[in-house]
Amino acid sequence: MAPATLTPSSVAADAPATPHNKAAAGLIVGALGVVFGDIGTSPIYALRESFLHGTGMATTPAHVLGVLSVLFWAVTLTVTIKYVTLIMRADNKGEGGVLALATLATHGLNGKGRHVRRAITLLAVVGLALFYGDAIITPAISVMSAVEGLSAVAPAFTPFVVPLALLILVGLFILQSRGTADVGRLFGPVMLLWFIVLGVLGLWQVAKHPAVLLAVNPIYAYRIIADQGLGIFWAFGSIVLAVTGAEALYADMGHFGRKPIRLAWLGLVMPGLLLNYFGQGALIITSPEDVHQVFFALVPQDYIIGLVVLSTLATVIASQAVITGVFSLTRQAIQLGYLPRMEIQHTSETAIGQIYIPRVNWLLMGGVIALVVGFGSSGALAGAYGLAVTGAMLSTPRLPWRWRSWCGAGRGRSLSWCSTCWPFPTSPSSSPMA
């Protein structure tokens, strides 16, 4: 079987394709509703957790600017550069995810490098397991963090957080059988509103305290790392929550295609997220006592309930992002023989990547319910969440990307395996990235 051929114009990678601008806009809105829900709800808890639970970070201007700088560059380098710009160029017949990337890497071996093949396979399986962990923790922490906003309105709501979160999550998993397309059309407009609200709220605070934008300078990140030493890793466990969903973004590529995801990220999602983080930082500097519920403190007291409702809807959608990613990766694992065969239902007549796997859906629901009941709060889950997300990203196999300016071997192909930079064949017939 010939290895997959990847080119920037790959039809499979951008499927389903359409010549109509209206249909393209629909794909972008649908991607907002499925792909970006996870990373889009991180502002509810990521910056808050960076200053709580013994991270060593104080609510001083120096520490706030330092944390914001680390967060800004984490989002820029990890999501924009690594995933959106580079890794999303590597698809296996339109599918993304850690298993697709590992399959492409092993294609270049051509029967050689048995130990390398085993190492890549092991990393892929570990990444898949950690992604499953991410998919179980994401719905629990996201929905609970939003519902906990009710305590900012009235502390009397606190005993009802867990029951209400369970009710919402069970409803979400029941909805999965309708398919990605229907869910995307239902959730897309909500997420469009969500990212606009994120950007507006953040811009409002940044306009009051524009000096917070100094955190874009990486020197602030360097200073706080140098100041905290090894203790910075406690804060990193919370800061990494800002990039949760990046792996799901890549795994969901088969549902909507590369181009709609990139346009949505660069045009709306990334600006909205960063503006909101900087707005929260500005608020912490001026009102350090608001750090415990800094996201909901962005609006006046009279409007908190509206933000709680919108954030609850957004966190339900965040759960959708990783659930659809799990469906995609599970199908790939079955095809590669890593998992036993199970029922796979295709929910679209036009897009082969849109699927539903009942057994996986109910197993995920059971795991999520156990976490919500066992931990009881989003803060208690934050540490476990950071571990799962970091592990999933680190285990993503590093493809030996080579731009033609790096060396002379294989010149003439914009992206290929290079025998000088990597011990893989460079011939077009054997290269999975010719």
N, C-alpha and C positions, 0 to 999 in steps of 0.2 A: 504494500500500500504506500503510495507516494506521500511524503510529508506535506503538510499544509503550506501553501504559499501565501505570504503576507505582502501586500503592497498598500501604500497610502490610500489607494482608490479601491480597496477591496470591497466588492459589493456585499459580501457576507458580513463584513464588520459593520457596515452601515445599514444593514437590513433592519426593518423593512423600509425600502426606498420608495420615494414618491416624487413626482415632478411638481406637485402642487404645494405652494407656500402654506396653505391652510392646513394641509396634512402634516407638513413639517413642524408647524407651530403646535399642532396637536401632540406630536411626539415629544416635543420639548416640555409641554405642560404635563404630559403623562409621566415623563422622566422625573419631573419635580415631585410628583406624587408617589413615586415608587423608589427611585434611586437615591434621592437626597434627603429623605426623611430622617435617617439616622444622624448624619453629620449636621443636619439643619437644626436639630434640637439640642445639640451640645451646649449652646449658650445658657440654657436653663441651669446647668450644674457645673460645667467645666471650670470656669473662672472662680466660682464660689468655693469649690472643693480644693482649689490650689492654695487657699488661705486657711482652711479648716483642718481639723483632725490631725494635728501634730505635724504639719508639713514644714514648720519652721519659718514660714513666710508671715511677715507682719504687714499690717495695712498702712505702711509708710509709703510716701511717694516713690522712693527709690526701689522698694520691693515691687510695688504695683507696676512701675515702668519696666522693671526687669522681667516679671512674669509675662506681661503683655508682649514684650519683645521676643521671648522664647516662644510664646504661643503664635505670634505672627509668622515667625520663620518656620515653625513646625508646620503650619497650614500651607505656607507657600512652597516649601521644599518637599514635604511629604505628599501632599495632595496634588498641588498644581504641577510641580516638576516631575515627581516620581510617577504618580498614577495617571493624571490627565494628559500630560505631555508625552511621557515615555512608555509606561507599561501598557497603556491602552492601545498602543500601536501593535501589540502582540496579542492577536486573537487566534483561536483554533477553530477555523470555519465559523467565525462569528461569535463564538463563545469566549467568555473571559473567566477569570478566577485563577486560583493557585494551581489547580490541576491542569487547566489549559496551558498555563505558562510552563509547568513541568513537562508536559507532553511535547511542547515545542523544543525545550532544551534537550530532551532525550532523543528527539529525531536526528539531531546533528551527530550523534555518536555512531550511527550506522553499524551497530554490533560491537563496537569497540568500547573501551572504558567501562567495564562491568561495575567497578567500584564507584565510579562517578555516577553511573545510572542508579545504583542503589542509594547513594547519598541524596540524589535529587528526588527519588521516589519517597524516601523517608521524610525529607523536608516537606514534600507536598502533603503527605498523610498527616504529619504533625500540624501543618497549617490548616488543613481541613478540619481537624479535631478542634483546634483553637477557634476557628470560625464558627463551628457549631456552638462552642461556649459563648462566643460573642452574640450569636443569634438568640441564645436563651437569656443572657443578661440584659441585652439591649431593651427588649420590651418591658422587663421588670423595672429597671432603673429609670427609663424614660417616662413611662406612664406614672410611676410613683412620684417622680420629681415634679411633674406637672400638677398632679392631684394634691401634693403637699402644699402647693401655692394657696390652697384654700385656708390653710392655717394662718397665712398672712392677712386674710380677710377677717377670719374669726377663729381663734384657737379651739373653739368648741367642735370644729370639724375634724380635728386630729384623729379621734377614734374611728372615723369613717373612711380614712385614707386607704387602708388595705382592702376592705370590702369593695369600695368603689373601683379601685384599680383592678381587682380581680374580675369584676363585672365587665369592665371595658375590654380587658385582654381576652376573655373568653369570647366575647362578641367578635373581636378581630379575627381570631382563628376560625370561627365559624364562617366568616366572610370569605376566606381564602378560596373556597371552591368556585367562586364566581370568576376567578381568573385575573391575571395581571392587567389586562386591557381595561376591564370594567372597573377594577380597583383604581387604576391610574386615572381614568376619567373622573372618578368620584373624588379622589384625593388631590389631583393636580391643582385645581383652582384654589383649594384651601392652602396648599403650600405656596402658591404664588402670592396669596395675601400674606402668609406667614413671613416670607422673606422680605417683602416690602415693609411690613411692620417692624421686623428686626432692624432693617436699615434706618428707618425713620426714627425709631426710639434711640438707637445709638448715635445717629447724627445730631439729634437734639442735645444730648449730653456733651458730645464732642464740641459742638458749637459754643457751649458755655465754657468749656475748658479745653481749648485747642492744643494746649501744651502737652496733652496726653499723646499726641501724634508723634512726639519725640521717640516713642518706643519703637518706631519703625527702624531706628538706628540699631544695628546688631551690637553695638558697644554696650548697651544696657543689658542685653542677654549675657554677654561675656562677664560683665561686672558682677551680676548676681550669682553666676556659676562660680566665679572666683571667690566671692564672699562666702558662699554657703558650703563649698567643697563637696564632699560626698553626701552631705545632707540634702543637696539639691534633688537627689533621686526620689525623695519622699514627695517633693512638689511635682517632679516629672510624672509620677504615677497619676497625678490629677490633670496636669497640663495635657497629657497625651489624650485625654478624653475629648479634646477639641478636634481631633482628627479621626474620631470613631466614625465608621461608615465609609472610609476610603476603600477598604477591601471589598465592601458590599458594592460600592460604585463600580469597581472593576468586574465583580462577579455578575452584576446585573446588565453588563454590556450586551449580552445576547438578547435581552428583552426589548431594548430600544435602539441600539446601535451607538457607535462611537460619536458621531457628529452631534446629535441632539444632546448628549450628556455633556460634551465639551462646551457647547454654546450656553447651556443652562448654567454650568458652573462659573464660567468666566463672565457671563453677562449679568447674572443675578445672585447666585448663591454665595459665591466668595465675597463680593462687595457687601452683601447684607450681613454675613457672619462677622467679618472683620470690623465693620462699623459698630455692630452691637457689642463686640468684645471691648473695643476701645471706649465706647460709651459707658459700659459697666466699670471699666478702670477709672474713668473720670469721676464716676459717682463714688467709688470706694475712696478715692483720694479726698474728696470733699466731705463725705459722710461715712467714715469707717464703720460705724455701727450698723450700716445697712448690708454688710458683707454676707450675713447669713441668708438673706433672700434678695440678693442684689438684682437679680433679673426682674423680679416683680416690683422692686423699688424704682425701676425706670419710669413707671407711670404713677400718676397721682392716686391716692387711696381709693377714690371713687371709681376708678377704671380698672382696678386690679381684677375684679371678678371677670370682666370681659377678656383680659389677658390670660387668666387661668383657663377659661373655656377654649380660647384659641390654641393655647399651648397644649392642652389635653388632646385636642384634635391632631395637632402636629406630632405629638409623641406617639399617638396611635399609628400615624403614617410612618414615623421613624421605625417602628417595629416591622412595618411592611417591607422596608428596604432590605433588612437582613433576612426576612422570611423568604422573599423571592430569590435572594442570593443563595440561600440554602437549597432551594429547589433546583437551581441551576447546577450547583456544585454536586449535589447528590446524583443527578442524572449523569454527570460526567464520571463520578466515582463508580457508578454501576456499569457504565460502558467500558471503563478501564479495568473492571474486575475487582475493585477495592471494596465494594459493597455487594450484598446479594441482590438479586432481581426483586423488584417490587412494582406495584401498579403506578404508572405515570399517565396522567390525564392531560391531553393537549387542550388548552382553553382558547385557542385562536385558530381560525381557518387560514390565516395569512402569515403569521409569525411563528416559526417552529420553536423559538426560544421561550415562548410563554406556556408554562406548564404548571401542574398542581400535583403534588404527591401526598395523598391522604395520610399514609402511615407516618411520614416525617412530620406532617402538620400536627398530628395529635401528640406525637412524642415531644415536639417542641412546646406545645401547650402545657403538657404535664410538667416539664422542666421549669417553665416560667412560673406556673402556679406555686411550685415548691419553693422557688427563690423568693417570691413576694411574701409568702407566709413565713418562711424561715428567717429572712433578714428584716423585714418589716419597715425598712426605710431606704431611701436612695443613697444617703450618706454611707450606710453600712455596706452597700454594694459597690461603692466607687473603687475601692482597692482591687477587688476581684475583676472588675470591668477593665481597669487599666492594664492588668496582667494579660487578660485574654486578647485585648486589642493589640498590645505591643508584640505579643508572641506571634499573632497571626501575620503581622506586617513583617517581622524579622524572618519568618520562615518562608515568605514569598521568594521563590528561586530568583536569583539575580542573573538575568540573561546577559551574556557578554555583548552588549550593544557596542557597535563600532561605527563611528562616523568616518567618512572616507578621509578626513583630514588627519586622523590619528596615525595612520601608517600607510605605506605604499602598497602593501599586499592586498590583492583583491580590489584594487582601485577600479572604478567604473560602476560599482554597485553601491547604491546609496546606503544600504544596510545589509550586512552579511556576516557570516561567521568568518573569522580571520585566523589562519594558521599561525600568524606571527603573534597576535594578541591572545589567542585561545587555541587549544589543541584540537580544533574541530575542522573538518573539511570545508573548503571555500567554494567548491564547484556549484554552479547554479542548480544542478540536478540533485545535489545532496543537501543543500542549504534550506532550512525551513524559513529563512528570512531573506531570500534572494531578492 
